[in-house]
């Protein structure tokens, strides 16, 4: 999908403006790393994902709380790798 569409620009903004720096790097980094390969279903998954609370997303990422069944699948598997978080 073209990264310069208004829809994707809005998604990127929301991904990078979560409210905490940790969530920004995690959700925003995931978007930056993978969005160019997403199909419509995966984009819809990510949009729903961004509606979740930052504390839950970070808990899933850190492994401190279990991922609910409704979120399990290939997209969450990719997210949990955290291979997109840059540590400086």
DSSP file (Angstrom, degrees, kcal/mol; ACC not computed):
  #  RESIDUE AA STRUCTURE BP1 BP2  ACC     N-H-->O    O-->H-N    N-H-->O    O-->H-N    TCO  KAPPA ALPHA  PHI   PSI    X-CA   Y-CA   Z-CA
    1    1 A X              0   0    0      0, 0.0     2,-0.3     0, 0.0    37,-0.1   0.000 360.0 360.0 360.0 141.0    0.0    0.0    0.0
    2    2 A X    >   -     0   0    0      1,-0.2     3,-1.2     2,-0.1     6,-0.2  -0.441 360.0-149.9 -64.1 122.2    1.2    3.5   -0.8
    3    3 A X  T 3  S+     0   0    0     -2,-0.3    -1,-0.2     1,-0.3    33,-0.0   0.536  89.4  66.5 -72.3  -6.0    2.7    5.0    2.3
    4    4 A X  T 3  S+     0   0    0      4,-0.1    -1,-0.3     5,-0.0     2,-0.2   0.224  71.2 115.9-103.3  15.6    1.8    8.5    1.2
    5    5 A X  S <> S-     0   0    0     -3,-1.2     4,-2.4     1,-0.1     5,-0.2  -0.530  75.5-119.9 -79.0 151.6   -2.0    8.1    1.4
    6    6 A X  H  > S+     0   0    0      1,-0.2     4,-2.3     2,-0.2     5,-0.2   0.884 113.6  56.7 -56.5 -38.1   -3.9   10.3    3.9
    7    7 A X  H  > S+     0   0    0      1,-0.2     4,-2.2     2,-0.2    -1,-0.2   0.936 110.1  42.3 -60.3 -48.4   -5.1    7.1    5.6
    8    8 A X  H  > S+     0   0    0     -6,-0.2     4,-2.7     2,-0.2    -1,-0.2   0.843 111.0  56.0 -70.8 -32.2   -1.7    5.7    6.2
    9    9 A X  H  X S+     0   0    0     -4,-2.4     4,-2.2     2,-0.2    -1,-0.2   0.910 109.3  47.3 -64.0 -40.0   -0.3    9.1    7.3
   10   10 A X  H  X S+     0   0    0     -4,-2.3     4,-2.6    -5,-0.2    -2,-0.2   0.914 111.8  50.4 -65.3 -42.3   -3.1    9.3    9.9
   11   11 A X  H  X S+     0   0    0     -4,-2.2     4,-2.5     1,-0.2    -2,-0.2   0.923 110.5  49.5 -61.5 -43.8   -2.3    5.7   11.0
   12   12 A X  H  X S+     0   0    0     -4,-2.7     4,-2.0     2,-0.2    -1,-0.2   0.919 110.3  50.5 -62.4 -43.3    1.4    6.6   11.3
   13   13 A X  H  X S+     0   0    0     -4,-2.2     4,-0.7     1,-0.2    -2,-0.2   0.944 112.7  46.1 -59.6 -48.3    0.6    9.7   13.3
   14   14 A X  H >< S+     0   0    0     -4,-2.6     3,-0.6     1,-0.2    -1,-0.2   0.877 111.1  53.3 -62.3 -37.7   -1.6    7.7   15.7
   15   15 A X  H 3< S+     0   0    0     -4,-2.5    13,-0.7     1,-0.2     3,-0.3   0.860 114.2  41.3 -65.9 -35.3    1.0    4.9   16.0
   16   16 A X  H 3< S+     0   0    0     -4,-2.0    -1,-0.2     1,-0.2    -2,-0.2   0.432 111.5  56.9 -94.0  -0.6    3.7    7.4   17.0
   17   17 A X    <<  +     0   0    0     -4,-0.7    -1,-0.2    -3,-0.6    -2,-0.1  -0.517  61.1 134.1-129.5  64.4    1.6    9.5   19.3
   18   18 A X  S    S-     0   0    0      2,-0.3    36,-0.1    -3,-0.3    -1,-0.1   0.815  75.3-102.5 -84.1 -34.1    0.3    7.0   21.8
   19   19 A X  S    S+     0   0    0      1,-0.3     2,-0.4    -3,-0.1     3,-0.1   0.086  96.7  62.0 130.4 -25.8    1.0    8.9   25.0
   20   20 A X  S  > S-     0   0    0      1,-0.1     4,-2.6     0, 0.0    -2,-0.3  -0.974  77.0-128.6-129.3 148.9    4.1    7.3   26.3
   21   21 A X  H  > S+     0   0    0     -2,-0.4     4,-2.6     1,-0.2     5,-0.2   0.897 109.7  54.2 -60.3 -40.9    7.5    7.1   24.8
   22   22 A X  H  > S+     0   0    0      1,-0.2     4,-2.1     2,-0.2    -1,-0.2   0.923 111.2  44.6 -61.3 -44.8    7.6    3.3   25.2
   23   23 A X  H  >>S+     0   0    0      2,-0.2     4,-2.9     1,-0.2     5,-0.7   0.886 110.7  55.3 -67.2 -38.2    4.3    2.8   23.4
   24   24 A X  I  X>S+     0   0    0     -4,-2.6     4,-1.9     1,-0.2     5,-0.6   0.950 111.5  43.5 -58.1 -48.9    5.4    5.3   20.7
   25   25 A X  I  X5S+     0   0    0     -4,-2.6     4,-1.1     3,-0.2    -1,-0.2   0.870 119.2  43.9 -65.7 -36.2    8.5    3.3   20.0
   26   26 A X  I  X5S+     0   0    0     -4,-2.1     4,-1.9    -5,-0.2    -2,-0.2   0.979 124.2  30.0 -75.1 -56.9    6.7    0.0   20.1
   27   27 A X  I  X5S+     0   0    0     -4,-2.9     4,-2.3     2,-0.2    -3,-0.2   0.921 125.4  46.3 -71.2 -43.8    3.6    0.7   18.2
   28   28 A X  I  X<S+     0   0    0     -4,-1.9     4,-2.8    -5,-0.7    -3,-0.2   0.900 112.4  50.7 -65.0 -40.8    5.2    3.3   15.9
   29   29 A X  H  X<S+     0   0    0     -4,-1.1     4,-2.4    -5,-0.6    -1,-0.2   0.892 109.3  51.2 -63.5 -39.7    8.2    1.1   15.2
   30   30 A X  H  X S+     0   0    0     -4,-1.9     4,-2.2     2,-0.2     5,-0.3   0.931 111.5  48.0 -62.0 -46.1    5.9   -1.8   14.3
   31   31 A X  H  X S+     0   0    0     -4,-2.3     4,-2.7     1,-0.2     5,-0.3   0.958 112.8  47.7 -58.5 -51.8    4.0    0.4   11.9
   32   32 A X  H  < S+     0   0    0     -4,-2.8     4,-0.3     1,-0.2    -1,-0.2   0.886 114.9  46.0 -58.5 -40.9    7.2    1.7   10.3
   33   33 A X  H  < S+     0   0    0     -4,-2.4    -1,-0.2    -5,-0.2    -2,-0.2   0.872 129.1  16.7 -71.6 -37.9    8.8   -1.7    9.9
   34   34 A X  H >X S+     0   0    0     -4,-2.2     3,-2.2    -5,-0.2     4,-0.5   0.646  91.1  93.7-116.4 -16.7    5.8   -3.6    8.5
   35   35 A X  G >< S+     0   0    0     -4,-2.7     3,-1.3    -5,-0.3    -3,-0.1   0.801  80.6  64.3 -58.2 -31.3    3.0   -1.4    7.1
   36   36 A X  G 34 S+     0   0    0     -4,-0.3    -1,-0.3    -5,-0.3    -2,-0.1   0.721 106.0  45.4 -64.9 -18.9    4.3   -1.4    3.5
   37   37 A X  G <4 S+     0   0    0     -3,-2.2    -1,-0.3     2,-0.0    -2,-0.2   0.500  89.1 113.6-100.3  -5.3    3.7   -5.2    3.4
   38   38 A X    <<  -     0   0    0     -3,-1.3     2,-0.1    -4,-0.5    -3,-0.0  -0.382  52.1-149.9 -74.9 142.6    0.2   -5.2    4.9
   39   39 A X     >  -     0   0    0     -2,-0.1     4,-2.3     1,-0.0     5,-0.2  -0.404  42.3 -86.4 -93.2-179.1   -2.9   -6.1    3.0
   40   40 A X  H  > S+     0   0    0      1,-0.2     4,-2.3     2,-0.2     5,-0.1   0.874 128.7  52.0 -59.9 -39.6   -6.4   -4.6    3.8
   41   41 A X  H  > S+     0   0    0      1,-0.2     4,-2.1     2,-0.2    -1,-0.2   0.899 110.7  47.6 -64.7 -40.9   -7.1   -7.2    6.5
   42   42 A X  H  > S+     0   0    0      2,-0.2     4,-2.4     1,-0.2    -2,-0.2   0.860 110.1  52.4 -69.7 -35.4   -3.8   -6.5    8.3
   43   43 A X  H  X S+     0   0    0     -4,-2.3     4,-2.3     2,-0.2    -2,-0.2   0.918 109.5  49.7 -63.9 -42.7   -4.4   -2.8    8.1
   44   44 A X  H  X S+     0   0    0     -4,-2.3     4,-2.1     2,-0.2    -2,-0.2   0.899 109.4  52.3 -62.9 -39.9   -7.8   -3.3    9.7
   45   45 A X  H  X S+     0   0    0     -4,-2.1     4,-2.7     1,-0.2    -2,-0.2   0.940 110.2  48.2 -59.2 -47.7   -6.1   -5.5   12.4
   46   46 A X  H  X S+     0   0    0     -4,-2.4     4,-2.3     1,-0.2    -2,-0.2   0.884 108.7  53.3 -63.6 -39.0   -3.6   -2.7   13.2
   47   47 A X  H  < S+     0   0    0     -4,-2.3     4,-0.4     2,-0.2    -1,-0.2   0.904 112.5  44.3 -63.4 -40.3   -6.3   -0.1   13.4
   48   48 A X  H >< S+     0   0    0     -4,-2.1     3,-1.4     1,-0.2     4,-0.4   0.902 110.4  56.5 -66.6 -40.7   -8.2   -2.2   15.9
   49   49 A X  H >< S+     0   0    0     -4,-2.7     3,-1.7     1,-0.3    -2,-0.2   0.879  99.8  58.2 -57.9 -41.3   -5.0   -2.9   17.8
   50   50 A X  T 3< S+     0   0    0     -4,-2.3    -1,-0.3     1,-0.3    -2,-0.2   0.655  95.3  65.7 -67.8 -13.5   -4.3    0.8   18.2
   51   51 A X  T <  S+     0   0    0     -3,-1.4    -1,-0.3    -4,-0.4    -2,-0.2   0.632  84.1  97.6 -80.2 -13.5   -7.6    1.1   20.1
   52   52 A X  S <  S-     0   0    0     -3,-1.7     2,-0.1    -4,-0.4    -3,-0.0  -0.317  88.9 -91.9 -72.6 158.5   -6.2   -1.1   22.9
   53   53 A X     >  -     0   0    0      1,-0.1     4,-2.4    -2,-0.0     3,-0.4  -0.442  27.0-127.8 -70.0 141.6   -4.8    0.5   26.0
   54   54 A X  H  > S+     0   0    0      1,-0.2     4,-3.0     2,-0.2     5,-0.3   0.877 109.2  58.4 -57.3 -39.2   -1.1    1.2   26.0
   55   55 A X  H  > S+     0   0    0      1,-0.2     4,-1.9     2,-0.2    -1,-0.2   0.886 108.9  45.0 -61.1 -38.1   -0.7   -0.7   29.3
   56   56 A X  H  > S+     0   0    0     -3,-0.4     4,-2.6     2,-0.2     5,-0.2   0.938 113.2  49.3 -69.9 -47.0   -2.1   -3.9   27.7
   57   57 A X  H  X S+     0   0    0     -4,-2.4     4,-2.5     1,-0.2    -2,-0.2   0.927 114.1  45.7 -58.5 -45.6   -0.1   -3.5   24.5
   58   58 A X  H  X S+     0   0    0     -4,-3.0     4,-2.6     1,-0.2     6,-0.3   0.879 110.7  53.6 -67.3 -36.9    3.1   -3.1   26.5
   59   59 A X  H  X>S+     0   0    0     -4,-1.9     5,-1.7    -5,-0.3     6,-1.3   0.901 110.8  46.4 -62.9 -40.9    2.2   -6.0   28.8
   60   60 A X  H  <5S+     0   0    0     -4,-2.6     3,-0.3     2,-0.2    -2,-0.2   0.925 113.3  49.4 -65.2 -43.7    1.8   -8.2   25.8
   61   61 A X  H  <5S+     0   0    0     -4,-2.5    -2,-0.2     1,-0.2    -1,-0.2   0.889 115.9  41.9 -63.4 -39.9    5.0   -7.0   24.3
   62   62 A X  H  <5S-     0   0    0     -4,-2.6    -1,-0.2    -5,-0.2    -2,-0.2   0.591 109.1-122.3 -84.4 -11.2    7.0   -7.5   27.5
   63   63 A X  T  <5S+     0   0    0     -4,-1.0    -3,-0.2    -3,-0.3    -4,-0.1   0.675  78.0 121.4  78.9  16.9    5.3  -10.9   28.2
   64   64 A X  S   <S+     0   0    0     -5,-1.7     2,-0.3    -6,-0.3    -4,-0.2   0.682  76.8  30.7 -88.4 -18.0    4.0   -9.7   31.6
   65   65 A X  S    S-     0   0    0     -6,-1.3    -2,-0.2    -9,-0.1    -1,-0.2  -0.992  94.4-104.9-134.3 146.3    0.3  -10.3   30.7
   66   66 A X        -     0   0    0     -2,-0.3     2,-0.4     1,-0.1    -6,-0.1  -0.360  33.5-111.4 -70.8 147.9   -1.0  -13.0   28.3
   67   67 A X        -     0   0    0     -7,-0.1    -1,-0.1    -8,-0.1     5,-0.1  -0.647  38.2-115.8 -74.6 125.8   -2.2  -12.0   24.8
   68   68 A X    >>  -     0   0    0     -2,-0.4     3,-2.0     1,-0.1     4,-0.7  -0.295  22.7-114.3 -61.5 149.5   -6.0  -12.5   24.6
   69   69 A X  G >4 S+     0   0    0      1,-0.3     3,-1.0     2,-0.2    -1,-0.1   0.839 113.5  65.2 -53.4 -36.7   -7.1  -15.2   22.2
   70   70 A X  G 34 S+     0   0    0      1,-0.3    -1,-0.3     3,-0.0    -2,-0.1   0.720 106.2  43.5 -62.9 -19.7   -8.8  -12.5   20.0
   71   71 A X  G <4 S+     0   0    0     -3,-2.0     5,-0.4     4,-0.0    -1,-0.3   0.543  87.1 111.0-101.9  -9.7   -5.4  -11.0   19.2
   72   72 A X    <<  +     0   0    0     -3,-1.0     2,-0.3    -4,-0.7     3,-0.1  -0.369  47.2  79.5 -68.9 144.5   -3.4  -14.2   18.6
   73   73 A X  S  > S-     0   0    0      1,-0.1     4,-2.5    -2,-0.1     5,-0.2  -0.912  93.6 -46.0 148.4-173.0   -2.3  -14.8   15.1
   74   74 A X  H  > S+     0   0    0     -2,-0.3     4,-2.1     1,-0.2     5,-0.2   0.843 128.5  51.6 -60.5 -38.1    0.4  -13.9   12.5
   75   75 A X  H  > S+     0   0    0      2,-0.2     4,-2.4     1,-0.2    -1,-0.2   0.932 113.0  44.4 -66.9 -43.8    0.2  -10.1   13.1
   76   76 A X  H  > S+     0   0    0     -5,-0.4     4,-2.9     2,-0.2    -2,-0.2   0.890 110.3  55.8 -67.6 -37.3    0.6  -10.5   16.9
   77   77 A X  H  X S+     0   0    0     -4,-2.5     4,-0.7     1,-0.2    -1,-0.2   0.925 110.1  46.0 -57.9 -43.6    3.4  -13.0   16.3
   78   78 A X  H >X S+     0   0    0     -4,-2.1     3,-0.8     1,-0.2     4,-0.5   0.914 112.6  50.4 -64.0 -43.9    5.2  -10.4   14.3
   79   79 A X  H >< S+     0   0    0     -4,-2.4     3,-1.5     1,-0.2    -2,-0.2   0.915 105.1  56.6 -60.8 -44.3    4.6   -7.7   16.9
   80   80 A X  H 3< S+     0   0    0     -4,-2.9    -1,-0.2     1,-0.3    -2,-0.2   0.645  91.2  71.7 -69.0 -13.9    5.9   -9.9   19.7
   81   81 A X  H << S-     0   0    0     -3,-0.8    -1,-0.3    -4,-0.7    -2,-0.2   0.824  82.1-159.2 -66.3 -29.7    9.3  -10.4   18.0
   82   82 A X    X<  +     0   0    0     -3,-1.5     3,-1.1    -4,-0.5    -2,-0.1   0.751  42.6 140.8  54.7  27.0   10.0   -6.7   18.8
   83   83 A X  T 3   +     0   0    0     -5,-0.4    -1,-0.1     1,-0.2    -4,-0.1   0.437  63.7  60.9 -76.6   2.2   12.6   -6.8   16.0
   84   84 A X  T 3  S+     0   0    0     -5,-0.2     2,-0.6   -58,-0.1    -1,-0.2   0.448  76.5 102.6-106.9  -4.9   11.5   -3.3   15.0
   85   85 A X    <   -     0   0    0     -3,-1.1     2,-0.5   -55,-0.0   -59,-0.1  -0.721  64.1-146.0 -85.3 120.1   12.4   -1.5   18.3
   86   86 A X        -     0   0    0     -2,-0.6     2,-0.6   -61,-0.1    -2,-0.1  -0.750   8.7-158.9 -88.7 125.1   15.6    0.4   17.9
   87   87 A X              0   0    0     -2,-0.5    -2,-0.0     1,-0.1    -1,-0.0  -0.916 360.0 360.0-105.9 120.9   17.7    0.5   21.1
   88   88 A X              0   0    0     -2,-0.6    -1,-0.1     0, 0.0    -2,-0.0   0.383 360.0 360.0-114.8 360.0   20.2    3.3   21.2
